[in-house]
Amino acid sequence: MSWFVPKLTGHGAFTDVYSVMANWGANHGVTVYGHVGAELITLSSMLRIPVNMHNVEPERIFRPHAWAAFGTEDAQSADYRACRAYGPIYG
């Protein structure tokens, strides 16, 4: 069994470990050895899979240029709007 503690950034609604766990709707998580979170978020946006509840620094994440049309203030919400507008890439 593995235990983890979220890296808190002080931004948004996740100010402590309890607020992270209270908002975690999934019964699973993704754990990878190494620092590849930014690359996985980029790949997800290319495949039109929205990502939420990550702790990757915004300056490390690349999203397609067209994502800016869906908002620049809250990138996670823009992911959902862009994915809804463009639809699944495979379907």
C-alpha positions in Angstrom: 0.0 0.0 0.0 1.2 3.5 -0.8 0.3 6.7 1.0 0.7 10.2 -0.4 0.1 13.7 0.8 -0.9 16.3 -1.8 1.5 19.1 -2.5 -0.5 22.2 -1.4 0.0 25.4 -3.4 -2.2 27.7 -1.4 -4.1 28.6 -4.6 -7.8 27.8 -5.2 -10.0 25.7 -2.9 -7.3 23.3 -1.8 -5.7 25.0 1.1 -5.2 21.9 3.3 -5.1 18.1 2.9 -8.7 17.8 4.1 -10.1 20.1 1.5 -8.3 18.1 -1.2 -9.8 14.8 0.1 -13.3 16.4 0.5 -13.3 17.4 -3.2 -11.7 14.2 -4.6 -14.7 12.7 -6.4 -12.9 9.7 -8.0 -12.0 6.5 -6.3 -8.7 6.3 -8.1 -5.5 8.3 -8.7 -2.6 8.3 -11.1 0.9 7.9 -9.6 4.0 7.9 -11.8 7.7 7.6 -10.9 9.3 10.9 -11.9 8.1 14.4 -12.8 5.9 13.8 -15.8 2.7 15.5 -14.7 3.0 18.4 -17.1 3.5 16.0 -20.0 0.5 13.9 -19.0 -1.7 17.0 -18.8 -0.5 18.2 -22.2 -1.2 14.7 -23.7 -4.6 14.7 -22.1 -5.5 18.1 -23.6 -4.4 16.8 -27.0 -6.6 13.8 -26.6 -9.4 16.1 -25.2 -9.5 14.6 -21.8 -10.1 17.3 -19.1 -7.8 17.1 -16.1 -8.6 18.5 -12.6 -7.1 18.5 -9.1 -3.4 18.5 -10.1 -0.6 20.3 -8.5 1.6 20.9 -11.5 2.9 24.5 -11.7 1.0 26.4 -14.4 4.2 27.5 -16.2 5.1 23.9 -16.8 1.8 23.0 -18.6 1.3 23.4 -22.3 -2.2 23.5 -23.7 -3.1 23.9 -27.4 -3.3 27.6 -28.5 -7.0 27.3 -29.2 -7.6 26.6 -25.5 -7.2 30.4 -24.8 -10.6 31.0 -26.4 -12.2 29.1 -23.5 -10.7 31.2 -20.8 -7.2 32.0 -19.4 -8.0 32.7 -15.8 -9.1 29.2 -14.7 -7.3 26.7 -17.0 -8.9 23.7 -15.5 -12.4 25.0 -16.2 -11.2 25.9 -19.7 -10.2 22.3 -20.2 -13.8 21.1 -19.6 -15.2 23.8 -21.9 -12.7 23.1 -24.7 -13.2 19.3 -24.4 -17.0 19.8 -24.5 -16.8 22.1 -27.6 -14.3 20.0 -29.6 -15.7 16.6 -28.5 -13.7 13.4 -28.1 -10.9 12.9 -30.6 -11.7 9.2 -30.7 -15.3 8.2 -30.7 
